[in-house]
Every structure is written in C-alpha cells, then in structure tokens.
Amino acid sequence: MEDLAEYHGPISKSQVEEILNEAGRDGSYLIRDSMSAAGSYCICVLCAGWIYTYRVFKRKDGLWTIEVAPGMKERLFRKLSNLIDAFKIPDQGISVPLLYPVNKPKQ
C-alpha cells in the first residue's frame, strides 16, 4: 500500500476533508487507513462538495474488493492499482470516478 502516492496512511476524516476540499475538483481522491475496521482502507473521493468514503478490503485469498452501491456485483482485483483503474470509469457503483489522485506530500 505504501508504494501508492495517493496513500496517506492513518489520517482523520477532518484531515481528509481539508486535503480534498483544497484539491477542489470532483473526482479528487486519496486512500487512508480505515479508523473503524482494522486492516482495511478507505478511498475518499470529492463529489459536489461532499466527501464519499468507500471501504476497501484485502481478502484472505489476497484479492482486493471495494464496497459499492447496493445491487452492484462484487468485483475482485489482484492489485489495488487495478481496482483504482477500474473505478476511474463512470458508473461503477461509486458517486464519481476516481479521476485526480491527491498524493501524500513528500516529507
């Protein structure tokens, strides 16, 4: 996970809001650690001034999946980068495509 530039680690929801609102474009997104589900991650994406959060899991078999809208079929991916690429396309079960990665600042 750490090799993805858009992965910000264990940041708070308020930090996510600040970062994505500063980015200011619908489709701006980042990845953070989930605060409520240990070992899971969240993809947070900006859409019309709102931050939408989607939990991402790495299953025991090593495949990645994401929570999407009810009625959408679960999709499995070998790599997290493949999952992100799939959700750059409109109408995949999330509010807005993942268009603009917001990278973690270099320290």
Biopython code that builds the backbone (N, CA, C, O; Angstrom):
import numpy as np
from Bio.PDB.StructureBuilder import StructureBuilder

atoms = [
    (1, "MET", "N", (0.830, -1.197, 0.000)),
    (1, "MET", "CA", (0.000, 0.000, 0.000)),
    (1, "MET", "C", (0.869, 1.254, 0.000)),
    (1, "MET", "O", (0.557, 2.232, -0.679)),
    (2, "GLU", "N", (1.954, 1.223, 0.759)),
    (2, "GLU", "CA", (2.798, 2.405, 0.900)),
    (2, "GLU", "C", (3.402, 2.871, -0.422)),
    (2, "GLU", "O", (3.840, 4.017, -0.523)),
    (3, "ASP", "N", (3.434, 2.000, -1.444)),
    (3, "ASP", "CA", (4.033, 2.397, -2.716)),
    (3, "ASP", "C", (3.091, 3.246, -3.575)),
    (3, "ASP", "O", (3.505, 3.774, -4.606)),
    (4, "LEU", "N", (1.831, 3.380, -3.158)),
    (4, "LEU", "CA", (0.890, 4.238, -3.880)),
    (4, "LEU", "C", (1.018, 5.675, -3.369)),
    (4, "LEU", "O", (0.882, 5.926, -2.172)),
    (5, "ALA", "N", (1.277, 6.610, -4.274)),
    (5, "ALA", "CA", (1.483, 8.007, -3.885)),
    (5, "ALA", "C", (0.241, 8.619, -3.242)),
    (5, "ALA", "O", (0.354, 9.537, -2.430)),
    (6, "GLU", "N", (-0.952, 8.115, -3.602)),
    (6, "GLU", "CA", (-2.198, 8.668, -3.061)),
    (6, "GLU", "C", (-2.589, 8.065, -1.709)),
    (6, "GLU", "O", (-3.645, 8.385, -1.165)),
    (7, "TYR", "N", (-1.731, 7.190, -1.172)),
    (7, "TYR", "CA", (-1.975, 6.601, 0.148)),
    (7, "TYR", "C", (-1.426, 7.538, 1.220)),
    (7, "TYR", "O", (-0.234, 7.847, 1.231)),
    (8, "HIS", "N", (-2.305, 7.990, 2.127)),
    (8, "HIS", "CA", (-1.942, 8.956, 3.156)),
    (8, "HIS", "C", (-1.779, 8.339, 4.534)),
    (8, "HIS", "O", (-1.446, 9.055, 5.479)),
    (9, "GLY", "N", (-2.000, 7.046, 4.687)),
    (9, "GLY", "CA", (-1.831, 6.403, 5.995)),
    (9, "GLY", "C", (-2.983, 6.687, 6.936)),
    (9, "GLY", "O", (-4.119, 6.870, 6.499)),
    (10, "PRO", "N", (-2.690, 6.725, 8.244)),
    (10, "PRO", "CA", (-3.752, 6.880, 9.253)),
    (10, "PRO", "C", (-4.113, 8.340, 9.510)),
    (10, "PRO", "O", (-3.762, 8.896, 10.551)),
    (11, "ILE", "N", (-4.812, 8.960, 8.561)),
    (11, "ILE", "CA", (-5.244, 10.345, 8.766)),
    (11, "ILE", "C", (-6.720, 10.372, 9.147)),
    (11, "ILE", "O", (-7.467, 9.441, 8.849)),
    (12, "SER", "N", (-7.125, 11.444, 9.804)),
    (12, "SER", "CA", (-8.510, 11.574, 10.285)),
    (12, "SER", "C", (-9.445, 12.027, 9.167)),
    (12, "SER", "O", (-9.009, 12.485, 8.110)),
    (13, "LYS", "N", (-10.745, 11.884, 9.434)),
    (13, "LYS", "CA", (-11.752, 12.347, 8.470)),
    (13, "LYS", "C", (-11.634, 13.849, 8.242)),
    (13, "LYS", "O", (-11.801, 14.319, 7.116)),
    (14, "SER", "N", (-11.349, 14.600, 9.291)),
    (14, "SER", "CA", (-11.230, 16.057, 9.121)),
    (14, "SER", "C", (-10.013, 16.406, 8.260)),
    (14, "SER", "O", (-10.058, 17.366, 7.490)),
    (15, "GLN", "N", (-8.930, 15.640, 8.382)),
    (15, "GLN", "CA", (-7.766, 15.863, 7.523)),
    (15, "GLN", "C", (-8.113, 15.536, 6.067)),
    (15, "GLN", "O", (-7.692, 16.240, 5.150)),
    (16, "VAL", "N", (-8.885, 14.462, 5.862)),
    (16, "VAL", "CA", (-9.323, 14.099, 4.510)),
    (16, "VAL", "C", (-10.124, 15.241, 3.905)),
    (16, "VAL", "O", (-9.886, 15.640, 2.765)),
    (17, "GLU", "N", (-11.078, 15.766, 4.674)),
    (17, "GLU", "CA", (-11.909, 16.868, 4.183)),
    (17, "GLU", "C", (-11.055, 18.067, 3.788)),
    (17, "GLU", "O", (-11.273, 18.666, 2.735)),
    (18, "GLU", "N", (-10.099, 18.415, 4.616)),
    (18, "GLU", "CA", (-9.228, 19.554, 4.337)),
    (18, "GLU", "C", (-8.427, 19.331, 3.054)),
    (18, "GLU", "O", (-8.346, 20.218, 2.204)),
    (19, "ILE", "N", (-7.839, 18.146, 2.920)),
    (19, "ILE", "CA", (-6.998, 17.836, 1.757)),
    (19, "ILE", "C", (-7.820, 17.833, 0.471)),
    (19, "ILE", "O", (-7.423, 18.440, -0.523)),
    (20, "LEU", "N", (-8.973, 17.145, 0.488)),
    (20, "LEU", "CA", (-9.771, 17.033, -0.736)),
    (20, "LEU", "C", (-10.470, 18.346, -1.095)),
    (20, "LEU", "O", (-10.601, 18.680, -2.272)),
    (21, "ASN", "N", (-10.916, 19.085, -0.086)),
    (21, "ASN", "CA", (-11.530, 20.382, -0.387)),
    (21, "ASN", "C", (-10.498, 21.352, -0.955)),
    (21, "ASN", "O", (-10.826, 22.189, -1.796)),
    (22, "GLU", "N", (-9.261, 21.240, -0.500)),
    (22, "GLU", "CA", (-8.191, 22.064, -1.055)),
    (22, "GLU", "C", (-7.923, 21.681, -2.515)),
    (22, "GLU", "O", (-7.650, 22.546, -3.346)),
    (23, "ALA", "N", (-8.002, 20.383, -2.821)),
    (23, "ALA", "CA", (-7.830, 19.924, -4.206)),
    (23, "ALA", "C", (-8.937, 20.521, -5.077)),
    (23, "ALA", "O", (-8.683, 20.991, -6.186)),
    (24, "GLY", "N", (-10.175, 20.497, -4.557)),
    (24, "GLY", "CA", (-11.273, 21.243, -5.150)),
    (24, "GLY", "C", (-11.917, 20.728, -6.422)),
    (24, "GLY", "O", (-12.811, 21.393, -6.945)),
    (25, "ARG", "N", (-11.517, 19.589, -6.945)),
    (25, "ARG", "CA", (-12.120, 19.088, -8.186)),
    (25, "ARG", "C", (-12.885, 17.798, -7.916)),
    (25, "ARG", "O", (-12.389, 16.904, -7.231)),
    (26, "ASP", "N", (-14.096, 17.710, -8.459)),
    (26, "ASP", "CA", (-14.838, 16.453, -8.357)),
    (26, "ASP", "C", (-13.997, 15.338, -8.962)),
    (26, "ASP", "O", (-13.440, 15.484, -10.050)),
    (27, "GLY", "N", (-13.912, 14.230, -8.249)),
    (27, "GLY", "CA", (-13.096, 13.118, -8.702)),
    (27, "GLY", "C", (-11.719, 13.093, -8.058)),
    (27, "GLY", "O", (-10.950, 12.158, -8.279)),
    (28, "SER", "N", (-11.394, 14.119, -7.256)),
    (28, "SER", "CA", (-10.143, 14.089, -6.493)),
    (28, "SER", "C", (-10.290, 13.029, -5.406)),
    (28, "SER", "O", (-11.321, 12.962, -4.738)),
    (29, "TYR", "N", (-9.267, 12.207, -5.231)),
    (29, "TYR", "CA", (-9.370, 11.119, -4.254)),
    (29, "TYR", "C", (-8.035, 10.847, -3.573)),
    (29, "TYR", "O", (-6.967, 11.213, -4.065)),
    (30, "LEU", "N", (-8.140, 10.193, -2.430)),
    (30, "LEU", "CA", (-6.967, 9.700, -1.718)),
    (30, "LEU", "C", (-7.354, 8.407, -1.020)),
    (30, "LEU", "O", (-8.529, 8.051, -0.939)),
    (31, "ILE", "N", (-6.348, 7.716, -0.523)),
    (31, "ILE", "CA", (-6.559, 6.470, 0.215)),
    (31, "ILE", "C", (-6.001, 6.677, 1.615)),
    (31, "ILE", "O", (-4.931, 7.260, 1.788)),
    (32, "ARG", "N", (-6.735, 6.195, 2.608)),
    (32, "ARG", "CA", (-6.288, 6.282, 4.003)),
    (32, "ARG", "C", (-6.607, 4.976, 4.710)),
    (32, "ARG", "O", (-7.355, 4.146, 4.194)),
    (33, "ASP", "N", (-6.033, 4.801, 5.898)),
    (33, "ASP", "CA", (-6.377, 3.655, 6.726)),
    (33, "ASP", "C", (-7.795, 3.845, 7.256)),
    (33, "ASP", "O", (-8.202, 4.964, 7.568)),
    (34, "SER", "N", (-8.542, 2.752, 7.356)),
    (34, "SER", "CA", (-9.871, 2.811, 7.964)),
    (34, "SER", "C", (-9.707, 2.953, 9.465)),
    (34, "SER", "O", (-8.915, 2.235, 10.077)),
    (35, "MET", "N", (-10.445, 3.868, 10.059)),
    (35, "MET", "CA", (-10.388, 4.061, 11.508)),
    (35, "MET", "C", (-11.314, 3.092, 12.240)),
    (35, "MET", "O", (-11.121, 2.826, 13.426)),
    (36, "SER", "N", (-12.322, 2.563, 11.535)),
    (36, "SER", "CA", (-13.319, 1.714, 12.198)),
    (36, "SER", "C", (-13.147, 0.226, 11.911)),
    (36, "SER", "O", (-13.709, -0.601, 12.629)),
    (37, "ALA", "N", (-12.394, -0.131, 10.894)),
    (37, "ALA", "CA", (-12.202, -1.542, 10.544)),
    (37, "ALA", "C", (-10.700, -1.802, 10.366)),
    (37, "ALA", "O", (-10.128, -1.525, 9.312)),
    (38, "ALA", "N", (-10.090, -2.329, 11.402)),
    (38, "ALA", "CA", (-8.649, -2.577, 11.385)),
    (38, "ALA", "C", (-8.259, -3.439, 10.188)),
    (38, "ALA", "O", (-8.923, -4.425, 9.869)),
    (39, "GLY", "N", (-7.174, -3.048, 9.537)),
    (39, "GLY", "CA", (-6.672, -3.800, 8.393)),
    (39, "GLY", "C", (-7.346, -3.456, 7.078)),
    (39, "GLY", "O", (-7.000, -4.014, 6.037)),
    (40, "SER", "N", (-8.302, -2.546, 7.116)),
    (40, "SER", "CA", (-8.984, -2.107, 5.900)),
    (40, "SER", "C", (-8.532, -0.695, 5.566)),
    (40, "SER", "O", (-7.888, -0.014, 6.364)),
    (41, "TYR", "N", (-8.887, -0.287, 4.375)),
    (41, "TYR", "CA", (-8.535, 1.044, 3.900)),
    (41, "TYR", "C", (-9.794, 1.727, 3.399)),
    (41, "TYR", "O", (-10.835, 1.092, 3.231)),
    (42, "CYS", "N", (-9.689, 3.015, 3.164)),
    (42, "CYS", "CA", (-10.807, 3.777, 2.611)),
    (42, "CYS", "C", (-10.309, 4.583, 1.424)),
    (42, "CYS", "O", (-9.241, 5.195, 1.465)),
    (43, "ILE", "N", (-11.110, 4.568, 0.367)),
    (43, "ILE", "CA", (-10.907, 5.502, -0.727)),
    (43, "ILE", "C", (-11.902, 6.623, -0.500)),
    (43, "ILE", "O", (-13.108, 6.387, -0.423)),
    (44, "CYS", "N", (-11.399, 7.838, -0.392)),
    (44, "CYS", "CA", (-12.227, 9.010, -0.153)),
    (44, "CYS", "C", (-12.179, 9.860, -1.412)),
    (44, "CYS", "O", (-11.103, 10.159, -1.932)),
    (45, "VAL", "N", (-13.360, 10.249, -1.902)),
    (45, "VAL", "CA", (-13.437, 10.979, -3.169)),
    (45, "VAL", "C", (-14.364, 12.185, -3.020)),
    (45, "VAL", "O", (-15.400, 12.107, -2.361)),
    (46, "LEU", "N", (-13.978, 13.296, -3.641)),
    (46, "LEU", "CA", (-14.744, 14.533, -3.593)),
    (46, "LEU", "C", (-15.757, 14.560, -4.728)),
    (46, "LEU", "O", (-15.420, 14.294, -5.882)),
    (47, "CYS", "N", (-17.026, 14.893, -4.382)),
    (47, "CYS", "CA", (-18.087, 14.990, -5.385)),
    (47, "CYS", "C", (-19.082, 16.058, -4.930)),
    (47, "CYS", "O", (-19.748, 15.895, -3.908)),
    (48, "ALA", "N", (-19.178, 17.144, -5.686)),
    (48, "ALA", "CA", (-20.136, 18.226, -5.419)),
    (48, "ALA", "C", (-20.028, 18.761, -3.988)),
    (48, "ALA", "O", (-21.037, 19.034, -3.338)),
    (49, "GLY", "N", (-18.794, 18.907, -3.512)),
    (49, "GLY", "CA", (-18.566, 19.458, -2.177)),
    (49, "GLY", "C", (-18.686, 18.454, -1.044)),
    (49, "GLY", "O", (-18.480, 18.817, 0.115)),
    (50, "TRP", "N", (-19.006, 17.228, -1.337)),
    (50, "TRP", "CA", (-19.133, 16.173, -0.335)),
    (50, "TRP", "C", (-17.977, 15.187, -0.478)),
    (50, "TRP", "O", (-17.445, 14.990, -1.571)),
    (51, "ILE", "N", (-17.599, 14.576, 0.631)),
    (51, "ILE", "CA", (-16.574, 13.534, 0.615)),
    (51, "ILE", "C", (-17.292, 12.197, 0.769)),
    (51, "ILE", "O", (-17.982, 11.965, 1.761)),
    (52, "TYR", "N", (-17.127, 11.328, -0.209)),
    (52, "TYR", "CA", (-17.688, 9.979, -0.152)),
    (52, "TYR", "C", (-16.558, 9.015, 0.181)),
    (52, "TYR", "O", (-15.458, 9.107, -0.362)),
    (53, "THR", "N", (-16.853, 8.092, 1.082)),
    (53, "THR", "CA", (-15.840, 7.150, 1.556)),
    (53, "THR", "C", (-16.279, 5.731, 1.240)),
    (53, "THR", "O", (-17.410, 5.342, 1.529)),
    (54, "TYR", "N", (-15.386, 4.969, 0.651)),
    (54, "TYR", "CA", (-15.650, 3.581, 0.268)),
    (54, "TYR", "C", (-14.588, 2.697, 0.897)),
    (54, "TYR", "O", (-13.393, 2.897, 0.684)),
    (55, "ARG", "N", (-15.029, 1.723, 1.669)),
    (55, "ARG", "CA", (-14.094, 0.828, 2.330)),
    (55, "ARG", "C", (-13.533, -0.178, 1.335)),
    (55, "ARG", "O", (-14.259, -0.740, 0.514)),
    (56, "VAL", "N", (-12.238, -0.390, 1.425)),
    (56, "VAL", "CA", (-11.513, -1.307, 0.549)),
    (56, "VAL", "C", (-10.904, -2.393, 1.418)),
    (56, "VAL", "O", (-10.291, -2.111, 2.448)),
    (57, "PHE", "N", (-11.077, -3.642, 0.992)),
    (57, "PHE", "CA", (-10.583, -4.781, 1.764)),
    (57, "PHE", "C", (-9.631, -5.632, 0.945)),
    (57, "PHE", "O", (-9.802, -5.791, -0.264)),
    (58, "LYS", "N", (-8.637, -6.170, 1.608)),
    (58, "LYS", "CA", (-7.829, -7.226, 1.012)),
    (58, "LYS", "C", (-8.305, -8.514, 1.664)),
    (58, "LYS", "O", (-8.156, -8.701, 2.872)),
    (59, "ARG", "N", (-8.877, -9.395, 0.861)),
    (59, "ARG", "CA", (-9.445, -10.635, 1.379)),
    (59, "ARG", "C", (-8.338, -11.625, 1.750)),
    (59, "ARG", "O", (-7.173, -11.441, 1.399)),
    (60, "LYS", "N", (-8.731, -12.667, 2.462)),
    (60, "LYS", "CA", (-7.768, -13.692, 2.893)),
    (60, "LYS", "C", (-7.083, -14.368, 1.710)),
    (60, "LYS", "O", (-5.952, -14.837, 1.837)),
    (61, "ASP", "N", (-7.753, -14.423, 0.568)),
    (61, "ASP", "CA", (-7.146, -15.041, -0.622)),
    (61, "ASP", "C", (-6.229, -14.072, -1.374)),
    (61, "ASP", "O", (-5.687, -14.411, -2.425)),
    (62, "GLY", "N", (-6.058, -12.850, -0.821)),
    (62, "GLY", "CA", (-5.149, -11.881, -1.403)),
    (62, "GLY", "C", (-5.774, -10.958, -2.430)),
    (62, "GLY", "O", (-5.099, -10.066, -2.945)),
    (63, "LEU", "N", (-7.047, -11.148, -2.740)),
    (63, "LEU", "CA", (-7.726, -10.294, -3.721)),
    (63, "LEU", "C", (-8.322, -9.069, -3.039)),
    (63, "LEU", "O", (-8.708, -9.117, -1.871)),
    (64, "TRP", "N", (-8.389, -7.967, -3.791)),
    (64, "TRP", "CA", (-8.934, -6.710, -3.290)),
    (64, "TRP", "C", (-10.374, -6.538, -3.752)),
    (64, "TRP", "O", (-10.739, -6.960, -4.849)),
    (65, "THR", "N", (-11.196, -5.909, -2.896)),
    (65, "THR", "CA", (-12.575, -5.578, -3.245)),
    (65, "THR", "C", (-12.946, -4.252, -2.580)),
    (65, "THR", "O", (-12.264, -3.792, -1.665)),
    (66, "ILE", "N", (-14.030, -3.652, -3.051)),
    (66, "ILE", "CA", (-14.483, -2.354, -2.537)),
    (66, "ILE", "C", (-15.986, -2.411, -2.302)),
    (66, "ILE", "O", (-16.712, -3.078, -3.040)),
    (67, "GLU", "N", (-16.449, -1.707, -1.270)),
    (67, "GLU", "CA", (-17.889, -1.578, -1.040)),
    (67, "GLU", "C", (-18.453, -0.606, -2.065)),
    (67, "GLU", "O", (-17.957, 0.510, -2.217)),
    (68, "VAL", "N", (-19.492, -1.039, -2.762)),
    (68, "VAL", "CA", (-20.131, -0.184, -3.767)),
    (68, "VAL", "C", (-21.624, -0.085, -3.475)),
    (68, "VAL", "O", (-22.102, -0.613, -2.471)),
    (69, "ALA", "N", (-22.345, 0.580, -4.339)),
    (69, "ALA", "CA", (-23.784, 0.773, -4.173)),
    (69, "ALA", "C", (-24.510, -0.568, -4.121)),
    (69, "ALA", "O", (-24.101, -1.525, -4.778)),
    (70, "PRO", "N", (-25.600, -0.636, -3.331)),
    (70, "PRO", "CA", (-26.396, -1.867, -3.284)),
    (70, "PRO", "C", (-26.839, -2.286, -4.680)),
    (70, "PRO", "O", (-27.200, -1.450, -5.508)),
    (71, "GLY", "N", (-26.805, -3.577, -4.927)),
    (71, "GLY", "CA", (-27.220, -4.111, -6.216)),
    (71, "GLY", "C", (-26.090, -4.260, -7.216)),
    (71, "GLY", "O", (-26.253, -4.910, -8.248)),
    (72, "MET", "N", (-24.948, -3.663, -6.917)),
    (72, "MET", "CA", (-23.791, -3.791, -7.811)),
    (72, "MET", "C", (-23.048, -5.082, -7.448)),
    (72, "MET", "O", (-22.896, -5.416, -6.273)),
    (73, "LYS", "N", (-22.601, -5.784, -8.457)),
    (73, "LYS", "CA", (-21.888, -7.041, -8.252)),
    (73, "LYS", "C", (-20.503, -6.774, -7.659)),
    (73, "LYS", "O", (-19.806, -5.842, -8.062)),
    (74, "GLU", "N", (-20.121, -7.619, -6.687)),
    (74, "GLU", "CA", (-18.779, -7.509, -6.113)),
    (74, "GLU", "C", (-17.749, -7.838, -7.188)),
    (74, "GLU", "O", (-17.896, -8.801, -7.940)),
    (75, "ARG", "N", (-16.716, -7.025, -7.242)),
    (75, "ARG", "CA", (-15.630, -7.251, -8.192)),
    (75, "ARG", "C", (-14.355, -7.489, -7.406)),
    (75, "ARG", "O", (-14.135, -6.894, -6.351)),
    (76, "LEU", "N", (-13.521, -8.369, -7.936)),
    (76, "LEU", "CA", (-12.275, -8.727, -7.264)),
    (76, "LEU", "C", (-11.090, -8.353, -8.150)),
    (76, "LEU", "O", (-11.152, -8.454, -9.376)),
    (77, "PHE", "N", (-10.012, -7.919, -7.501)),
    (77, "PHE", "CA", (-8.832, -7.452, -8.214)),
    (77, "PHE", "C", (-7.577, -8.033, -7.577)),
    (77, "PHE", "O", (-7.491, -8.158, -6.356)),
    (78, "ARG", "N", (-6.605, -8.386, -8.413)),
    (78, "ARG", "CA", (-5.333, -8.922, -7.908)),
    (78, "ARG", "C", (-4.491, -7.841, -7.238)),
    (78, "ARG", "O", (-3.771, -8.120, -6.280)),
    (79, "LYS", "N", (-4.579, -6.605, -7.740)),
    (79, "LYS", "CA", (-3.795, -5.498, -7.194)),
    (79, "LYS", "C", (-4.719, -4.327, -6.902)),
    (79, "LYS", "O", (-5.724, -4.130, -7.584)),
    (80, "LEU", "N", (-4.370, -3.557, -5.887)),
    (80, "LEU", "CA", (-5.146, -2.369, -5.564)),
    (80, "LEU", "C", (-5.109, -1.375, -6.725)),
    (80, "LEU", "O", (-6.100, -0.694, -6.988)),
    (81, "SER", "N", (-3.982, -1.288, -7.413)),
    (81, "SER", "CA", (-3.887, -0.363, -8.548)),
    (81, "SER", "C", (-4.880, -0.741, -9.649)),
    (81, "SER", "O", (-5.395, 0.142, -10.335)),
    (82, "ASN", "N", (-5.157, -2.033, -9.829)),
    (82, "ASN", "CA", (-6.153, -2.467, -10.816)),
    (82, "ASN", "C", (-7.559, -2.022, -10.385)),
    (82, "ASN", "O", (-8.361, -1.601, -11.218)),
    (83, "LEU", "N", (-7.850, -2.116, -9.092)),
    (83, "LEU", "CA", (-9.138, -1.672, -8.557)),
    (83, "LEU", "C", (-9.306, -0.178, -8.840)),
    (83, "LEU", "O", (-10.351, 0.251, -9.329)),
    (84, "ILE", "N", (-8.288, 0.599, -8.535)),
    (84, "ILE", "CA", (-8.361, 2.042, -8.770)),
    (84, "ILE", "C", (-8.593, 2.333, -10.250)),
    (84, "ILE", "O", (-9.431, 3.166, -10.595)),
    (85, "ASP", "N", (-7.860, 1.654, -11.121)),
    (85, "ASP", "CA", (-8.046, 1.862, -12.565)),
    (85, "ASP", "C", (-9.475, 1.557, -13.004)),
    (85, "ASP", "O", (-10.033, 2.269, -13.839)),
    (86, "ALA", "N", (-10.070, 0.501, -12.447)),
    (86, "ALA", "CA", (-11.443, 0.135, -12.812)),
    (86, "ALA", "C", (-12.440, 1.210, -12.402)),
    (86, "ALA", "O", (-13.432, 1.433, -13.096)),
    (87, "PHE", "N", (-12.186, 1.881, -11.275)),
    (87, "PHE", "CA", (-13.113, 2.880, -10.775)),
    (87, "PHE", "C", (-12.810, 4.286, -11.297)),
    (87, "PHE", "O", (-13.376, 5.267, -10.813)),
    (88, "LYS", "N", (-11.925, 4.380, -12.274)),
    (88, "LYS", "CA", (-11.723, 5.638, -12.995)),
    (88, "LYS", "C", (-12.782, 5.791, -14.085)),
    (88, "LYS", "O", (-12.934, 6.862, -14.672)),
    (89, "ILE", "N", (-13.506, 4.712, -14.346)),
    (89, "ILE", "CA", (-14.555, 4.673, -15.363)),
    (89, "ILE", "C", (-15.893, 5.029, -14.703)),
    (89, "ILE", "O", (-16.175, 4.533, -13.612)),
    (90, "PRO", "N", (-16.724, 5.872, -15.328)),
    (90, "PRO", "CA", (-18.025, 6.223, -14.738)),
    (90, "PRO", "C", (-18.950, 5.011, -14.553)),
    (90, "PRO", "O", (-18.797, 3.981, -15.211)),
    (91, "ASP", "N", (-19.906, 5.169, -13.644)),
    (91, "ASP", "CA", (-20.995, 4.210, -13.419)),
    (91, "ASP", "C", (-20.511, 2.832, -12.966)),
    (91, "ASP", "O", (-20.977, 1.805, -13.459)),
    (92, "GLN", "N", (-19.574, 2.827, -12.023)),
    (92, "GLN", "CA", (-19.068, 1.569, -11.489)),
    (92, "GLN", "C", (-19.578, 1.288, -10.075)),
    (92, "GLN", "O", (-19.132, 0.335, -9.437)),
    (93, "GLY", "N", (-20.509, 2.112, -9.581)),
    (93, "GLY", "CA", (-21.077, 1.877, -8.259)),
    (93, "GLY", "C", (-20.569, 2.818, -7.185)),
    (93, "GLY", "O", (-20.863, 2.629, -6.005)),
    (94, "ILE", "N", (-19.801, 3.841, -7.583)),
    (94, "ILE", "CA", (-19.392, 4.889, -6.649)),
    (94, "ILE", "C", (-19.877, 6.232, -7.188)),
    (94, "ILE", "O", (-20.247, 6.345, -8.357)),
    (95, "SER", "N", (-19.870, 7.239, -6.330)),
    (95, "SER", "CA", (-20.503, 8.520, -6.653)),
    (95, "SER", "C", (-19.909, 9.224, -7.867)),
    (95, "SER", "O", (-20.641, 9.852, -8.633)),
    (96, "VAL", "N", (-18.624, 9.133, -8.051)),
    (96, "VAL", "CA", (-17.925, 9.830, -9.131)),
    (96, "VAL", "C", (-16.656, 9.046, -9.438)),
    (96, "VAL", "O", (-16.062, 8.475, -8.524)),
    (97, "PRO", "N", (-16.227, 9.000, -10.682)),
    (97, "PRO", "CA", (-14.993, 8.266, -10.996)),
    (97, "PRO", "C", (-13.775, 8.836, -10.253)),
    (97, "PRO", "O", (-13.728, 10.022, -9.924)),
    (98, "LEU", "N", (-12.811, 7.974, -10.003)),
    (98, "LEU", "CA", (-11.554, 8.366, -9.365)),
    (98, "LEU", "C", (-10.656, 8.991, -10.435)),
    (98, "LEU", "O", (-9.952, 8.285, -11.157)),
    (99, "LEU", "N", (-10.691, 10.309, -10.527)),
    (99, "LEU", "CA", (-10.024, 10.996, -11.632)),
    (99, "LEU", "C", (-8.697, 11.637, -11.272)),
    (99, "LEU", "O", (-7.757, 11.608, -12.066)),
    (100, "TYR", "N", (-8.612, 12.218, -10.076)),
    (100, "TYR", "CA", (-7.453, 13.021, -9.728)),
    (100, "TYR", "C", (-6.849, 12.551, -8.405)),
    (100, "TYR", "O", (-7.328, 12.938, -7.339)),
    (101, "PRO", "N", (-5.813, 11.730, -8.459)),
    (101, "PRO", "CA", (-5.192, 11.291, -7.208)),
    (101, "PRO", "C", (-4.555, 12.481, -6.489)),
    (101, "PRO", "O", (-3.886, 13.312, -7.104)),
    (102, "VAL", "N", (-4.774, 12.543, -5.196)),
    (102, "VAL", "CA", (-4.145, 13.577, -4.373)),
    (102, "VAL", "C", (-3.037, 12.873, -3.605)),
    (102, "VAL", "O", (-3.292, 12.127, -2.659)),
    (103, "ASN", "N", (-1.814, 13.122, -4.026)),
    (103, "ASN", "CA", (-0.684, 12.423, -3.459)),
    (103, "ASN", "C", (-0.312, 12.967, -2.078)),
    (103, "ASN", "O", (-0.491, 14.149, -1.785)),
    (104, "LYS", "N", (0.205, 12.075, -1.251)),
    (104, "LYS", "CA", (0.703, 12.475, 0.063)),
    (104, "LYS", "C", (1.950, 13.322, -0.152)),
    (104, "LYS", "O", (2.818, 12.961, -0.946)),
    (105, "PRO", "N", (2.042, 14.450, 0.554)),
    (105, "PRO", "CA", (3.236, 15.284, 0.411)),
    (105, "PRO", "C", (4.491, 14.522, 0.822)),
    (105, "PRO", "O", (4.468, 13.743, 1.776)),
    (106, "LYS", "N", (5.567, 14.746, 0.110)),
    (106, "LYS", "CA", (6.841, 14.115, 0.472)),
    (106, "LYS", "C", (7.390, 14.819, 1.707)),
    (106, "LYS", "O", (7.275, 16.036, 1.858)),
    (107, "GLN", "N", (7.989, 14.020, 2.583)),
    (107, "GLN", "CA", (8.485, 14.609, 3.833)),
    (107, "GLN", "C", (9.966, 14.803, 3.814)),
    (107, "GLN", "O", (10.538, 15.288, 4.790)),
]
sb = StructureBuilder()
sb.init_structure("model")
sb.init_model(0)
sb.init_chain("A")
sb.init_seg("    ")
for serial, (resi, resn, name, xyz) in enumerate(atoms, 1):
    if name == "N":
        sb.init_residue(resn, " ", resi, " ")
    sb.init_atom(name, np.array(xyz, "f"), 0.0, 1.0, " ", f" {name:<3s}", serial, name[0])
structure = sb.get_structure()
